[in-house]
Structure formats: structure tokens, C-alpha cells
Amino acid sequence: MKKENYTISVYTENNIGLLNRISAIFLRRHINLESFTASVSEIKDVFRFTIVVSITEEQVKKIIGQIEKQIEVIKAFYHKDDETIYQETALYKIASKLLFEERKIQNVIKDSNANIVTVTPEFFVLEKTGRRRDVEELYNQLEPYGLMQFVRSGRISITKQKMHISKILENFGIEEELV
Amino acid sequence: METQTETLKKETKVSNKRMTGAEAVIQCLLAEGVDLIYGYPGGAIMPVYDELYKYQDQLHHVLTRHEQGATHAAQGYARTSGRVGVALATSGPGATNFVTGIADAQIDSTPMVCITGQVGSHLLGSDAFQETDIIGISTPITKWNHQITKAEDIPSVLAKAFYIARSGRPGPVLIDITKDAQFGELDFIYEKCVGVRSYKPVPKTDPSTIKEAAKLINSSKKPMIVFGQGVILGEAEEELKAFVEKAGIPSAWTILGLSALPTKHPLNVGMVGMHGNYGPNKLTNECDLLLAIGMRFDDRVTGNLETYAKQAKVIHFEIDPAEVNKNVKADVAVMGNVKNTLAQLLPLVQPNTHDSWLQEYRKYDAIEYDKVIKNELFPDKDGLSMGEVIRGINQETGGDAVIVSDVGQHQMIACRYAEFTQSKSNITSGGLGTMGFALPAAIGAKMGTPEREVVAIIGDGGYQMTIQELGTIFQTKIPVKIVVLNNDFLGMVRQWQQLFFDKRYASTEMVNPDFVKIAEGYHIKSTRITKRENLQEAIAEMIACKEPYFLEVCVEKENNVFPMIPTGASVSDVRLE
């Protein structure tokens, strides 16, 4: 079975220990995390981890089982790249003097559709949001001139299809009575 | 004794008193119907111990000689009583000594609540005296864990702890309570936990899977059941028996499923797995339908997965969705508690007998008897075999005893040859293989079912890993019977060295102390047997004894356990010699 990128979305209760529990599931199986992002979700008091891994579908199914087994996990989903809209953000810190010394940099910035977040006499900061390759392309273009700092975020993604998490939460209690 | 269900039915609200967090811990335990806990005091848990002193009439505390012993005793108690075992320890080393027992309970699905003290919350993260990150340490080996830093959180968190430990697929929960939370005050109101939003203990059963399963069963010519501990944890023994008998299906068991169906039941065909019986292992690869009931296809059961039951359709009856398709692909997965799913299945299966198929098992049994069992139970050599000791115990107890075994050759022999007439009777460390489990587990097992005979079968290696619990036995006078099968070797490792490492016996030979003298030091009645002619009488004396009793049997040093499936081999390559 071939390895592919899978985005795992985990809806959880807010619990400080949970991050540890979830990362341990990957650690035990020697699975590298391509990226890991924690945030709030569309539902009040429900949190969301967005995890990207490159594994086989059989593996990802088992991982989902293990994640959902954790008490504070409400639901976990996995999606292939083409089933999601996803983005990454990067920040590039560059010495201000380069802007005047290196004319080509100005063109790179113009062509890249990057935003200038801040400018000081010493440095300026660019922000670029997009797919990994867009972010990397800008990195490759700026790197020869010297980057003072660079940082890239984990992937955030929204699925094209619905994830029925609100329904699962609404039905809680009703289902319990039926059981 | 009150069952867990009866406890649950009781009034669940205990309310309205100002008290300390430490007293609240006791009140929570009482509200959960706990009357017995195992533990060891120390600095960070002293406020709770102080309250235990006041409540000693209602809540009996057993002082083990090591925190590991407390966890195993709680496990033994949980496994014979079906209730949640409770263990208590201090922070730091007290908490880390819990780790082995917790890991054992996790892998063997034993309901247990472990409570540890923790340094004051202002000291957390400061490397304070006896501070350890037990939440971080226990995370991968607990079903759930939580640290309490405020007294007012104690009732709700402990209620949740008990609910999680016992519901669904049971498991251990660790609750760490800082010292300031124990000293702090709260208005005590206890409400039993009846659900956790993000946690579904029992998955819904899809009725179509029951129909699909019935269809496969009714059309199968050579069906085979492998049942596991799920039957015992789900209290589904009657449902299993009714199903097995109606469908007439040969039924084998995993080591933790043992005793769920009487060993002498005509359709009980023995143990599967590495040292299981010849027939069920061989025929796993000949059946046309494999029914896995409350078991998880552990590697010791399946051997090489690439050659495991490939010819058969597989129906998996399982409560934990993460177990389905984990190791063996199921053609039909019937989710839910097997007590319910088997009951739903029963009316849909046609009465059947599979006589000629059952005869296949009996043919293999005859071969196994000839090559292995006869020599183990009725050896013609001078040296005593482990098997004849188990046979002797069967003879005296009639199969009514609880057998607690440790880990190694004696464990395999005990599980292969012990007879059981009732469920919850085989207590052993299956998944984790924890040497040192049996002695403390036997203490808990006896307390969990005081009216029954409890016999611990232990090797000379494992015995010395928790031998200090003889002190607990002496102090509590708990009448457990201890049998050490002494071959002066770490026998199972030695067997592997003989078979796979050209007899290079690296660090497996043991120079042992005088075990009888040690038992005498604890004023425990004791005997050593070295000759066959004295064996049965000694066993009879031990079983008749109303007090704790220690029996050492010096057995043949270099006997091996067969049949055996070498690691990584196929179940059908099971060896008889």
C-alpha cells in the first residue's frame, strides 16, 4: 500500500493532557508528524487538532481508531489532500537594507503576492499564505540574499465535505438513553 | 457481596457537608461502594491516610509491602469480584512503583482506580522532593488520567474515574491529587457519573451484522470459536454457553478467556496460541469460519498473521472499535457487549452439531496426549513435573478453585492443565507478562471472593520479584495458598535458550534461598516436596488448611513446555517436541 498525505482532524474537549496522549499514539508507531496544529473549532468549547502525516490508508484507519479511543476525543476524521482546502503560512524576516541594495528582491516581493507585515529601519517582515510549494518557492528566492529569520506554520485545513461533529454532540445524551 | 450493578442502582447522591479534600476522597470511595483498598502511605498522600484512620470501620486498607503489590492486589480483586480495584500511593517513587501494575491492567483491560498524592500545586514543575510527572508517565498506560489541584474538583473527577474504569472496555485510571487539594476544603456533593460527552463506552450494534453473522454460522461446515476475556468482562458466560451449545461449535479460548466456559464442557477444545493445544492451533488454519468473541488477536494467539486463518471467514464480536481489523481483517464485525450481541444472535442460529468436525479436534487431542500431556501429567521419570502438581491441585479442588499464576513455564502449564468449573477463576498476567504478578494478585483475588479457594502458582524467579508481599499475607492472615514450582531456573527463558540459542544459558540459572525458611520467617505454614510419593498428601494438606500456606515443589530442572509455536511461525506449525 502506498504512503500518502493524510490530514487528520481531531475534535476534542479541552484537556491539557490530551496533546500528550495523541502525540504518543504516533510516537509509539514511529510515525513522523508533517505538521501539528491546535486551535479552537467552530463549536464552543470544542478544540481541534489538525495533523498531517504521510502514511498508508490502512495505517491511518488504525490511528483514527486509537485516537478516538481516548476519552476526551469526540471524533476524529481523516482526509486526503484533494478532499480538503488547506493552507500554510510563513513569515520571512529580512534586513531592510537589502531592499535598497538588491533591486531583484523588490521584484520577488511584488511577484509573490506576499504581504509586508511590518517595516523598521533594521528589518522588514513578509507574510505568505498558500500551499507548501508557494511558501517554499518564496523561501528559495529570498534565501540567497540572506534571511534573518524564517518560520512556517503547520497546515490548517477545511474539508470539502461536512464533518457531522455538531450532530454527534447534539445527539449525546439522547443516544445514551437508547442504549 | 454486593455486585457492581447493585452498587450502581443505589442512591447516587451523597450530599452537603463541608470537609477537606482528603475526607472527600474517602467519601467518594464509599459512595462508589468501595470497602477495600490497597496502598502504601507517604508524604504527599498523608492527609488521605489521616482520614482513612478515621474511616477504618467502613473502608478497609490493606498495607502491601510495595506499591507494585498494591496495584496487582487491586487487579486480582477486580478480576475475581468484577468490581473496580482501588490502589493508593504517595507521589514520586510511590507513584512510579504503580507503573507496572497500571500497564498490566491496561493491556489486560482490568478496571482499576489508582490514586496518587502529589506535591503541593505551588511546587509543581520545581523538581520538589518526591515530585514526579506521574501524569506524563502514566498517560500511555492508562485509559484516562487526571491531576486534581483544587479540592472542589475531587468529587466530580473521582466519579468520572470510576465510571471510565468500569464502563465499556474496562481499564486503569490514575488520579493524581496535589497535597493542597487534599488539605483544601469543599462543600461535598457526590453525583455518580453517568456519561462523558466525548466517550462512548459501548458502540451501537448494527442489527444487519447480527443477521450476517447468523447467515455465515448457519452455512458453515467447519466453524470454530475463539473466546477471550470479553466474555468474562461482559458477564456473558451464560450467553456464550447457550450459543456454543445451540450451534454446536468447537470452542477454544485465549489465556484470559480461560474459565468463561467450564474446561470439561464437551465443546471446549482448549487453548489457542503459543503454548495452546495442538488441535485448536492446527485447525485454526482449517476451519471455514472463525468466530472471535471478545478477544483481540494478540500475537501470542495468532503467530504469523500472514498465515493465520486465511482460508476462513472471520466474525469479530468486539466492544472496542480500535480492535476491529487491527490485526486480523473481519468479514463481519459485530460491535457491542458480547452479552447483548450473543443474546441477539442466539435465536437466529439453527441448532446444529458438528460431530465429524469436532472429531478432528479429538484426533489431534489424542496425538497431543500421547506426545505431550501423558508425560506432563503422569511422568515416568523420577523428577517431578509441573503438570502433575496442577493435576494434584485439580484433584483436591475439583476445579472449583481460583488459580492465580505468575509468568513463565508454570503459567503455561497451569493454564493448560488447571480445571475450572466457574468463571473469573483464572487470574494471570496475559498481555504484559508481568513476573511477580501472582503473589500480590492472589491476595486481592482472595479478598475479591473470600468464600473460594485461591491457589497461586508461581515460579522461583517471579516469586522473588514480589516475595515481600508475604508480609502482607502474614499481617492480613489472608488464607491464600502459595505453590512455588521451583526448577532453579528462569525456565521459560532457559527453554528458549535451549531451543533457539544453542543452550547458552545466559543468566537463567538461579541460586535460590531456602523458601521454606523465608515463609517460616513470616509464620506461614510451609512444606517442601521433592518426591512424588509425598506430593498429593502435601497438596491435600495445603488445600485443607484454613490459614495461608506455602508449598514448594522442586520440579525437574530442564523440562520444556510443549506444544509450542515458535515466534513468527504459523499456528499450523505448532511443534510437539
Interface residues (C-beta under 8 A of the other chain):
Chain A: T12 E13 G17 N20 R21 A24 R28 K61 K62 G65 Q66 E68 K69 I71 E72 V73 I74 L169 F172 G173 E175 E176 V179
Chain B: I135 G136 T139 P140 K143 W144 N145 H146 Q147 I164 V194 G195 V196 R197 S198 Y199 K200 V202 K204 D320 P321 A322 E323 V324 N325 K326
